[in-house]
Each structure stands twice: as structure tokens, then as C-alpha cells.
Amino acid sequence: MRQDLTAFEIERHKAAIIRTDISRPVRLAMNAGLFTESCSFFDYGCGHGGDIKRLAELGFKTTGWDPYFRPTEKKSQAEVVNLGYVLNVIENPKERQQALMESWSLATRVLIVSAQVLLDYLSNDVVAYGDGVVTKRNTFQKYFEQEELKNYIDSVLQVDSVPVGLGTYVVFRNPEDAESFKLSRFHSKRSTPQIRLKVKTFEEYENVLKPLMDFVSERGRLPLKGELNTESNICAEFGSITRAFKIVLQATSSQEWEELFERRKQDLLLYVALSKFSKRPKLSDLPNHIKLDLKSLLGSYKTACELADNALFSLGQAGYIHKKCAESKIGKLLPDSLYVHLSALDELDLSLRLYEGCASRTVGRMDGATIVKFHTDKPRISYLFYPDFETDPHPALHTSVRIDLQDLHVKYSDYVKSDNPPVLHRKETFLSKSHPLYQQFAELTKEEEDAGLLDNAKMIGTRAGWEARLRSAEAKIVDHKVVKTSAG
């Protein structure tokens, strides 16, 4: 990898490698942080063993078994067990249940279960979603509805499985791990406030104070006794954690810290609110760090549940979501919807985050989705896929997935083979201003406005219309710049 890449470009490069080399369910689990470098992995029904080979190359301890391709391999326990598109191909219901139970018995920490699911096309056709493997005899495929798959897993294993994508769920051996994972899915990405002023004491002890700053950024509160490994070093220099953090506040923006604390409070409320749809855990079932966060940021679990339920109730009030979308400072607002880039979701108002969470609690955070569409005329969320959003000045819509929040039906629309798909303009309007590409996109929009290319919004909404407008204006877009061409 080139050494002069920015951190942003490196992450994009790494994501592309993972996206192309590893099967979708395992990739989803990796992206969700369920794998560590020392993690052991067993693939139950591994086929030819592609995931085993690729994960081994990444340094994981991997083994697998398959009734057709690796029947003599030993079925062994592992921290992570994958049951990928196996349930689809087992015709006998008892054998299907046995495979699920046996794979669960091998998982010491987490089981990944994936199956092909049925989706409705917007044209009312029905299609299967997923990269499943047909049996050697090519005789049987069982397709699930998304909710049907969850209900099947939960009833057979007596668990509360967690969706990480369409047709993919994870099951945790330790209930506390499950709750920590659920909370992590709503953990907004907030960086530690930057150093704004030169403070002599801070400069002298910056290395000592950094672990404290990282902890407070992560949890939204000061650590209690015993929570921070470097506590003794900090107290030796400053006398207490509180005094040490006062030094941090002198060198940073207190307003930024307040905003971070408020965002962490909202993360907790989002987690508590969405737990209402499954089996909300008792306080005693929660990991200790979540208990401490709840007490510090919200006063008590009871208060958190009341606030969360009130937030859920508000979503059902007439015009409420429309109002919140209209008030949003982030996203592209249209009369019946608000479009927001996935990277900016964490920065939205709690109500909009919760509205989207009502969809992602069913399907997980959509793998590869680019933009979330908040429907304001009906209770719906759509996930739009623009694979070339960052590189193509006017990317074409690849696919879309729409979720009806009343009945949880999932509808799918595919534009891959379309000769004239919808295309995007004004890409910066979907982003937060903190996005590293915001300025580049904004400058392109300004050039296109000055050239009159965006005057007729209806005409340029599709690829054919946009290309026709460019031809008529004798222009083309090169590297996010408007370039004039000759008439011929």
C-alpha cells in the first residue's frame, strides 16, 4: 500500500479488500467488530473452504466442516462459528433444526447465522437475496422472510438474535456481550476534542492525560475508581481524576465536551428505546459499564426507560417526523423525504436516529448502503446504494431497499441493468460538513451552478438526461471539475 495515502483513503482501501475477498455474512461480522486477531473461527458447512482460507491469510485460527466437500474434517469448538447459507439447503425440518443447534453448541462466544431471504421487488415480483450455495444435487432451497428467520433462530435456540444485515443474525453466548454489542451499534462516532490552547501543565503531562481523554470520549463521563488502568499515575500527578480533567478542559473546548456528553446520552437512549421491540433486559442483566453509564448520564435505568419510551411515542404523532426532517441541518430535504449520507447518521437529531433505528433493528445496518432516505409521508425508511459515490461526480443508483415500518416488509429495487438509472447531483448536501470530501463536492456544485448545468432539476435526474444536458452545454466533468468542450 502506498505510504502517502491519507487515513481516510487507507480505510477505503482496506474496506475494498474485505468487501471483495470474504463472504458477506463473515464480512458483516468483521465490520461489526466481532472478530479479533487471536479469534478462533469454525465454518459449519464451509463448502470449498473459501472463508477458511481467506481468514487464515489474515492471521485467524480457522477450521471447517462440510458434508459434501470436507466430510472427514472434525467439528470443533471455536469462539466464532459461522452457519452460512446452510439452513436454506436442508430439506428435512428436523435436520435443519439439528444443524442450527449443533453449530450453536460449537460456538463459545458468538454464532453467525445467515440464510437467503425473500424480498418483494417494487414491481411486486419476489426475489431471493443472498449469496447462498445450492446443494450438490441442486434439489432444494428454503427461503425465509427476514423476520421469519429471526423467529426461527430464537425459537430453536431460545435466544434473542441480533440482525447485522439482511438474512444475517448473530447469537451471543454471554447475554452481557449481546447487550454491549447492541449498544455499540448506536455508538456515535465522536472524536476527542482537539487541543485549542497551549497550557503549560497540559503540555507537560499530555501523555499521562491522554488515556483519561480517550475514556471520557468513549463513555461520555469521568471514570470511576478502578475503571481506568492509568488511574494511579494520574492521581499521583494531579491528586484526583476530577482535577486532572480540569487541566484537560483548560486546553480544550468545554463546549465540544458538552456536545460529546449529550451525544453519548442520546446513544444510550437509542439503545434503550430499541430494546423495547425485543425483550428489554433487566438492570441486573446489563454489563457493569452500561449500568454505570446509565446512572451517570441519565440518573437511573428507570428514568432512561421512561425517556426512551416517550421518544418512541413521539415518532407516531402526526407530522412529527416531517417536522424533524424539515428542521434537520444535515441532509437533502425534499417535500416528502430527507436524504442523508450514512456517515452523517450519528449527527442527526435523536428522533431521526431512532426512526432509522426502527428499520435497522430489523435488517441491521445495511451493508454497503450509501444514503438513508427518511420518508415523511409514510412510515418508511429506504437504503440507497451508490457504490461509486466518492469517486463518480454523479453516481448512478445501483439498488435500493425499502422497509415499511408498519409491517416490516422489505422491498427491493435493482437498477443495475437499467439503461437510464437515477443519478445524484449536489453530493455535498447529503453529507456533514465534517466529511473529508465535502469541500470537493461543494466546489463541483458551485461550478455546475455557474455553468447553468443544474437549472432544470427534472431533466438531469437520470443518466440520459444528465448526459444530454452536458452535451447541450458543451461540457464534461473531469475529476470533479467542469471542463468545456467543443461543439463537435
C-alpha positions as CSV (number, residue, x, y, z in Angstrom):
1,M,0.0,0.0,0.0
2,R,1.3,3.5,-0.8
3,Q,2.8,5.3,2.1
4,D,1.4,8.7,1.2
5,L,-2.3,7.8,1.5
6,T,-4.4,9.7,3.9
7,A,-6.0,7.9,6.8
8,F,-9.4,8.3,5.0
9,E,-8.0,6.7,1.8
10,I,-6.4,3.9,3.7
11,E,-9.7,2.9,5.4
12,R,-11.4,2.9,2.0
13,H,-8.7,0.7,0.6
14,K,-8.9,-1.8,3.5
15,A,-12.7,-1.8,3.2
16,A,-12.5,-2.7,-0.5
17,I,-10.2,-5.6,0.2
18,I,-12.5,-7.0,2.8
19,R,-15.5,-6.4,0.6
20,T,-14.2,-8.5,-2.3
21,D,-12.4,-11.3,-0.5
22,I,-14.7,-12.6,2.2
23,S,-18.3,-13.8,2.1
24,R,-21.0,-11.3,3.0
25,P,-22.1,-12.8,6.4
26,V,-18.5,-13.1,7.7
27,R,-17.7,-9.7,6.4
28,L,-20.6,-8.2,8.2
29,A,-19.4,-9.9,11.5
30,M,-15.9,-8.5,10.9
31,N,-17.2,-5.0,10.2
32,A,-19.3,-5.2,13.4
33,G,-16.2,-5.8,15.4
34,L,-16.9,-9.5,16.3
35,F,-13.5,-10.7,15.3
36,T,-10.2,-10.2,17.0
37,E,-6.8,-11.1,15.7
38,S,-6.5,-14.0,18.2
39,C,-10.0,-15.2,17.5
40,S,-10.7,-18.9,16.5
41,F,-13.2,-19.5,13.7
42,F,-15.1,-22.6,12.6
43,D,-17.2,-22.7,9.4
44,Y,-20.1,-25.2,9.7
45,G,-21.0,-26.1,6.2
46,C,-17.9,-24.4,4.7
47,G,-18.3,-25.6,1.1
48,H,-14.9,-25.5,-0.6
49,G,-13.5,-23.5,2.3
50,G,-13.1,-20.1,0.8
51,D,-13.6,-18.2,4.0
52,I,-11.4,-20.5,5.9
53,K,-8.5,-19.8,3.5
54,R,-9.0,-16.1,3.4
55,L,-9.3,-15.7,7.2
56,A,-6.2,-17.9,7.7
57,E,-4.3,-15.5,5.4
58,L,-5.4,-12.7,7.7
59,G,-4.0,-14.5,10.7
60,F,-7.1,-16.2,12.2
61,K,-7.1,-19.7,13.5
62,T,-9.6,-21.4,11.2
63,T,-11.2,-24.8,10.6
64,G,-14.3,-26.0,8.9
65,W,-16.6,-28.9,8.0
66,D,-18.9,-29.7,5.1
67,P,-21.0,-32.8,4.5
68,Y,-20.0,-32.9,0.8
69,F,-16.6,-31.2,0.4
70,R,-15.0,-31.8,3.8
71,P,-16.9,-34.7,5.5
72,T,-13.9,-36.1,7.3
73,E,-12.9,-32.8,9.0
74,K,-13.6,-32.7,12.7
75,K,-16.4,-30.5,14.0
76,S,-14.6,-28.4,16.7
77,Q,-15.5,-25.6,19.0
78,A,-14.4,-22.0,18.3
79,E,-15.0,-18.5,19.6
80,V,-16.8,-17.6,16.3
81,V,-18.9,-20.2,14.4
82,N,-20.4,-19.5,11.0
83,L,-23.5,-21.2,9.7
84,G,-23.6,-19.5,6.3
85,Y,-26.5,-20.3,3.9
86,V,-26.8,-23.8,5.3
87,L,-30.4,-23.7,6.6
88,N,-31.6,-23.0,3.1
89,V,-30.4,-26.3,1.6
90,I,-31.6,-28.7,4.3
91,E,-35.0,-30.1,3.2
92,N,-35.8,-32.1,6.3
93,P,-37.0,-29.7,9.1
94,K,-35.6,-31.9,11.9
95,E,-32.2,-31.9,10.2
96,R,-32.4,-28.2,9.7
97,Q,-33.0,-27.7,13.4
98,Q,-30.2,-30.1,14.3
99,A,-27.7,-28.2,12.2
100,L,-28.7,-24.9,13.9
101,M,-28.4,-26.5,17.4
102,E,-25.2,-28.3,16.6
103,S,-23.5,-25.2,15.2
104,W,-24.6,-23.3,18.3
105,S,-23.2,-25.9,20.6
106,L,-19.8,-25.3,19.0
107,A,-19.8,-21.6,19.4
108,T,-18.0,-20.5,22.7
109,R,-18.7,-16.8,22.1
110,V,-20.8,-16.0,19.0
111,L,-22.7,-17.8,16.2
112,I,-23.3,-16.2,12.8
113,V,-26.4,-17.5,11.1
114,S,-27.3,-16.5,7.6
115,A,-29.9,-17.6,5.1
116,Q,-31.3,-16.5,1.8
117,V,-34.3,-14.3,2.4
118,L,-37.2,-13.4,0.1
119,L,-37.7,-9.7,-0.8
120,D,-40.5,-8.1,-2.8
121,Y,-39.5,-6.1,-5.8
122,L,-41.2,-2.8,-6.1
123,S,-42.9,-4.3,-9.1
124,N,-44.4,-6.9,-6.7
125,D,-42.2,-9.7,-8.0
126,V,-40.4,-11.9,-5.4
127,V,-36.7,-12.4,-5.4
128,A,-34.1,-14.2,-3.2
129,Y,-31.5,-12.1,-1.6
130,G,-28.1,-13.5,-0.6
131,D,-25.1,-15.4,-1.9
132,G,-26.2,-18.9,-0.8
133,V,-24.9,-22.2,-2.1
134,V,-27.2,-24.7,-3.7
135,T,-26.8,-28.4,-2.7
136,K,-24.7,-30.7,-4.8
137,R,-27.9,-32.4,-6.1
138,N,-29.4,-29.0,-6.8
139,T,-32.8,-30.1,-5.5
140,F,-33.9,-27.8,-2.6
141,Q,-33.8,-24.2,-1.4
142,K,-35.7,-23.0,1.6
143,Y,-36.2,-19.2,1.6
144,F,-37.1,-17.2,4.7
145,E,-38.7,-13.9,5.3
146,Q,-36.4,-11.7,7.3
147,E,-38.5,-11.8,10.5
148,E,-39.2,-15.4,10.0
149,L,-35.5,-16.2,10.1
150,K,-35.1,-14.4,13.4
151,N,-38.2,-16.1,14.9
152,Y,-36.8,-19.5,13.8
153,I,-33.4,-18.9,15.3
154,D,-34.9,-17.5,18.5
155,S,-37.4,-20.3,19.0
156,V,-34.9,-23.1,18.3
157,L,-32.1,-21.8,20.4
158,Q,-34.2,-19.8,23.0
159,V,-32.2,-16.7,22.4
160,D,-32.6,-13.1,21.2
161,S,-30.6,-13.0,17.9
162,V,-29.4,-9.7,16.7
163,P,-29.5,-8.7,13.0
164,V,-26.4,-7.4,11.3
165,G,-27.7,-7.4,7.8
166,L,-30.4,-8.8,5.5
167,G,-30.6,-12.5,6.2
168,T,-27.8,-12.4,8.7
169,Y,-28.1,-12.7,12.5
170,V,-25.6,-13.1,15.4
171,V,-26.2,-15.0,18.6
172,F,-24.1,-14.4,21.7
173,R,-23.2,-17.0,24.3
174,N,-22.9,-14.3,27.0
175,P,-26.0,-12.1,27.4
176,E,-23.8,-9.2,28.6
177,D,-21.8,-9.4,25.4
178,A,-25.1,-9.2,23.4
179,E,-26.1,-6.0,25.2
180,S,-22.7,-4.5,24.8
181,F,-22.9,-5.2,21.1
182,K,-26.4,-3.8,20.7
183,L,-25.2,-0.5,22.4
184,S,-22.1,-0.4,20.2
185,R,-24.3,-0.3,17.1
186,F,-25.6,3.0,18.2
187,H,-22.4,4.5,19.4
188,S,-21.9,7.7,17.5
189,K,-18.5,8.4,16.1
190,R,-17.2,11.3,18.0
191,S,-13.5,12.2,18.1
192,T,-11.8,13.5,21.2
193,P,-12.0,17.4,21.3
194,Q,-8.8,18.9,19.9
195,I,-6.2,20.9,21.8
196,R,-7.1,24.5,21.4
197,L,-4.9,26.4,23.8
198,K,-1.3,26.0,25.0
199,V,-1.5,25.2,28.7
200,K,1.9,24.5,30.3
201,T,0.6,21.9,32.7
202,F,-1.2,20.1,30.0
203,E,1.7,20.1,27.6
204,E,3.9,18.6,30.4
205,Y,1.5,15.8,31.1
206,E,-0.3,15.2,27.8
207,N,0.8,11.6,27.7
208,V,-0.5,11.0,31.2
209,L,-3.8,12.7,30.4
210,K,-4.4,11.1,27.0
211,P,-5.9,7.8,28.4
212,L,-8.3,9.9,30.5
213,M,-9.4,11.9,27.5
214,D,-9.9,8.7,25.5
215,F,-12.0,7.2,28.2
216,V,-14.2,10.3,28.6
217,S,-14.6,10.5,24.8
218,E,-15.7,6.8,24.7
219,R,-18.1,6.8,27.6
220,G,-19.2,10.4,28.0
221,R,-18.4,10.5,31.7
222,L,-15.4,10.5,34.1
223,P,-14.1,7.1,35.1
224,L,-15.0,5.7,38.5
225,K,-12.4,4.2,40.8
226,G,-10.8,1.1,39.2
227,E,-12.1,1.8,35.7
228,L,-9.0,3.3,34.2
229,N,-5.8,1.4,34.1
230,T,-3.6,4.5,34.4
231,E,-5.6,5.9,37.3
232,S,-2.8,5.7,39.8
233,N,-0.4,7.6,37.5
234,I,-2.9,10.3,37.0
235,C,-3.8,10.6,40.7
236,A,-0.1,10.7,41.6
237,E,0.4,13.8,39.4
238,F,-2.9,15.6,40.0
239,G,-4.4,14.2,43.2
240,S,-7.7,13.0,41.6
241,I,-9.3,12.3,38.2
242,T,-11.5,15.3,38.6
243,R,-8.6,17.7,39.0
244,A,-6.8,16.1,36.1
245,F,-9.8,16.6,33.8
246,K,-10.0,20.3,34.8
247,I,-6.5,20.6,33.2
248,V,-7.9,19.0,30.0
249,L,-10.7,21.5,30.0
250,Q,-8.3,24.4,30.1
251,A,-6.6,23.2,26.9
252,T,-9.7,22.1,25.0
253,S,-13.2,23.3,24.3
254,S,-15.7,22.7,27.1
255,Q,-18.5,23.1,24.6
256,E,-17.2,20.3,22.5
257,W,-17.1,18.1,25.6
258,E,-20.6,19.0,26.5
259,E,-21.8,18.1,23.0
260,L,-20.0,14.8,23.3
261,F,-21.6,14.1,26.6
262,E,-25.0,14.9,25.1
263,R,-24.4,12.6,22.2
264,R,-23.4,9.7,24.4
265,K,-26.6,10.3,26.4
266,Q,-28.5,10.0,23.1
267,D,-26.6,6.8,22.2
268,L,-27.9,5.3,25.4
269,L,-31.4,6.4,24.9
270,L,-31.4,5.0,21.4
271,Y,-30.2,1.6,22.7
272,V,-32.8,1.5,25.5
273,A,-35.6,2.6,23.2
274,L,-35.0,0.0,20.6
275,S,-34.7,-2.7,23.2
276,K,-38.4,-2.2,23.6
277,F,-39.0,-4.2,20.4
278,S,-37.4,-7.4,21.7
279,K,-37.1,-8.3,25.3
280,R,-35.9,-5.3,27.2
281,P,-33.2,-6.5,29.6
282,K,-33.5,-6.2,33.4
283,L,-30.9,-3.9,35.0
284,S,-29.3,-6.9,36.5
285,D,-28.7,-8.4,33.0
286,L,-26.7,-5.4,31.8
287,P,-22.9,-5.2,31.8
288,N,-21.5,-3.2,34.6
289,H,-20.1,-0.5,32.3
290,I,-23.6,0.1,30.8
291,K,-25.1,0.3,34.3
292,L,-22.5,2.9,35.2
293,D,-23.2,4.9,32.0
294,L,-26.9,4.9,32.7
295,K,-26.5,6.1,36.2
296,S,-24.0,8.8,35.3
297,L,-25.7,10.2,32.2
298,L,-29.4,9.5,32.8
299,G,-29.7,9.1,36.6
300,S,-31.2,5.6,36.6
301,Y,-32.4,2.8,34.3
302,K,-36.0,3.6,35.1
303,T,-35.5,7.2,34.0
304,A,-33.8,6.0,30.8
305,C,-36.7,3.6,30.0
306,E,-39.3,6.4,30.6
307,L,-37.4,8.9,28.4
308,A,-36.8,6.2,25.7
309,D,-40.5,5.2,25.6
310,N,-41.5,8.9,25.4
311,A,-39.2,9.3,22.4
312,L,-40.8,6.2,20.7
313,F,-44.3,7.5,21.4
314,S,-43.4,10.8,19.7
315,L,-42.5,9.1,16.4
316,G,-46.1,8.1,16.0
317,Q,-47.5,11.6,16.3
318,A,-48.9,13.0,13.1
319,G,-46.4,15.3,11.4
320,Y,-43.6,14.7,13.9
321,I,-41.1,13.1,11.6
322,H,-41.9,15.6,8.8
323,K,-41.2,18.4,11.3
324,K,-37.9,16.9,12.5
325,C,-36.7,16.3,8.9
326,A,-37.6,19.9,8.0
327,E,-35.6,21.1,11.0
328,S,-32.5,19.0,10.2
329,K,-29.3,20.9,9.5
330,I,-27.9,17.8,7.7
331,G,-29.2,16.1,4.6
332,K,-31.0,17.0,1.4
333,L,-34.7,17.9,2.1
334,L,-37.4,17.3,-0.5
335,P,-41.2,17.7,0.1
336,D,-41.7,14.1,1.0
337,S,-38.3,12.9,2.3
338,L,-34.9,13.7,3.7
339,Y,-31.8,12.1,2.2
340,V,-28.7,11.7,4.5
341,H,-25.4,10.0,3.8
342,L,-24.8,7.0,6.1
343,S,-21.7,8.7,7.5
344,A,-23.8,11.6,8.9
345,L,-26.4,9.5,10.6
346,D,-24.8,9.8,14.0
347,E,-25.0,13.6,13.8
348,L,-28.8,13.7,13.4
349,D,-31.4,14.6,16.0
350,L,-32.2,11.7,18.3
351,S,-35.7,11.3,16.8
352,L,-34.4,10.8,13.3
353,R,-31.7,8.3,14.6
354,L,-34.5,6.5,16.4
355,Y,-36.7,6.5,13.3
356,E,-33.8,4.9,11.3
357,G,-33.1,2.5,14.2
358,C,-36.7,1.1,13.9
359,A,-35.6,-0.1,10.4
360,S,-32.1,-1.2,11.2
361,R,-33.3,-3.2,14.2
362,T,-35.0,-5.5,11.6
363,V,-32.3,-5.8,9.0
364,G,-29.2,-4.5,10.7
365,R,-27.2,-1.6,9.3
366,M,-27.4,-2.2,5.5
367,D,-24.1,-3.4,4.2
368,G,-22.8,-1.1,1.5
369,A,-25.6,1.4,1.8
370,T,-24.7,4.9,0.9
371,I,-27.7,7.1,1.7
372,V,-30.7,6.7,4.0
373,K,-34.0,8.1,2.8
374,F,-36.4,9.2,5.6
375,H,-39.9,9.1,4.1
376,T,-42.0,11.9,5.7
377,D,-45.3,11.0,4.0
378,K,-45.4,7.4,5.1
379,P,-43.6,5.4,7.9
380,R,-40.8,4.1,5.8
381,I,-37.0,4.0,5.5
382,S,-35.1,3.4,2.4
383,Y,-31.4,2.5,2.0
384,L,-29.9,3.6,-1.3
385,F,-26.8,2.0,-2.7
386,Y,-24.4,4.2,-4.8
387,P,-21.1,2.2,-4.9
388,D,-19.3,5.0,-6.7
389,F,-20.5,7.9,-4.5
390,E,-17.0,9.0,-3.5
391,T,-15.3,8.7,-6.9
392,D,-18.1,9.4,-9.5
393,P,-19.1,13.0,-9.7
394,H,-22.7,11.9,-10.5
395,P,-23.1,8.3,-9.3
396,A,-25.9,6.1,-10.6
397,L,-28.3,4.3,-8.2
398,H,-27.3,0.7,-8.0
399,T,-30.1,-0.8,-5.8
400,S,-32.5,0.3,-3.1
401,V,-34.1,-1.4,-0.1
402,R,-37.3,0.0,1.4
403,I,-38.6,-1.0,4.8
404,D,-42.2,-0.4,5.8
405,L,-42.1,0.3,9.5
406,Q,-45.7,-0.7,10.0
407,D,-45.4,-4.3,8.8
408,L,-41.6,-4.6,8.4
409,H,-41.9,-5.8,4.9
410,V,-38.8,-5.3,2.8
411,K,-39.0,-4.3,-0.8
412,Y,-36.0,-4.3,-3.2
413,S,-35.3,-2.4,-6.4
414,D,-32.5,-3.1,-8.8
415,Y,-31.1,-0.6,-11.2
416,V,-28.0,-2.5,-12.2
417,K,-29.3,-3.4,-15.7
418,S,-31.2,-0.1,-16.2
419,D,-30.1,1.9,-19.3
420,N,-31.2,5.1,-17.6
421,P,-30.8,4.9,-13.8
422,P,-31.3,7.9,-11.5
423,V,-28.1,9.9,-10.8
424,L,-27.1,12.2,-8.0
425,H,-26.2,15.9,-8.0
426,R,-25.1,18.2,-5.3
427,K,-23.4,15.4,-3.4
428,E,-22.3,17.6,-0.5
429,T,-25.9,18.2,0.5
430,F,-26.1,14.6,1.8
431,L,-23.0,15.0,3.9
432,S,-22.0,16.5,7.2
433,K,-19.6,19.5,6.7
434,S,-17.0,17.4,8.6
435,H,-16.8,14.8,5.9
436,P,-13.4,14.9,4.2
437,L,-14.9,15.1,0.7
438,Y,-17.5,17.8,1.5
439,Q,-15.5,20.7,0.2
440,Q,-14.6,19.0,-3.1
441,F,-18.2,18.1,-3.8
442,A,-19.3,21.6,-2.9
443,E,-16.8,23.2,-5.3
444,L,-18.1,21.0,-8.1
445,T,-21.7,22.0,-7.4
446,K,-20.7,25.7,-7.5
447,E,-19.0,25.2,-10.9
448,E,-22.1,23.4,-12.2
449,E,-24.4,26.1,-11.0
450,D,-22.3,28.8,-12.5
451,A,-22.4,26.9,-15.8
452,G,-26.2,26.6,-15.6
453,L,-26.0,22.8,-15.6
454,L,-28.3,22.4,-12.7
455,D,-31.1,24.7,-13.7
456,N,-33.5,22.0,-14.9
457,A,-33.7,19.6,-12.0
458,K,-36.3,17.3,-13.7
459,M,-34.3,16.9,-16.8
460,I,-31.0,15.9,-15.2
461,G,-32.4,13.4,-12.7
462,T,-31.4,10.4,-14.9
463,R,-28.2,9.4,-16.6
464,A,-29.6,10.1,-20.1
465,G,-31.0,13.4,-19.1
466,W,-27.8,14.5,-17.4
467,E,-25.6,13.4,-20.4
468,A,-27.9,15.3,-22.7
469,R,-27.6,18.4,-20.6
470,L,-23.8,18.2,-20.7
471,R,-23.8,17.8,-24.5
472,S,-26.1,20.8,-24.9
473,A,-23.8,22.9,-22.7
474,E,-20.7,21.6,-24.4
475,A,-19.3,20.5,-21.1
476,K,-18.0,17.4,-19.3
477,I,-16.9,16.6,-15.8
478,V,-13.3,15.5,-15.2
479,D,-12.0,14.8,-11.7
480,H,-14.9,16.7,-10.1
481,K,-14.3,19.7,-12.3
482,V,-16.4,21.3,-15.1
483,V,-14.5,21.3,-18.4
484,K,-15.7,23.0,-21.6
485,T,-15.6,21.0,-24.8
486,S,-16.0,22.0,-28.5
487,A,-19.4,21.6,-30.2
488,G,-18.2,18.7,-32.2
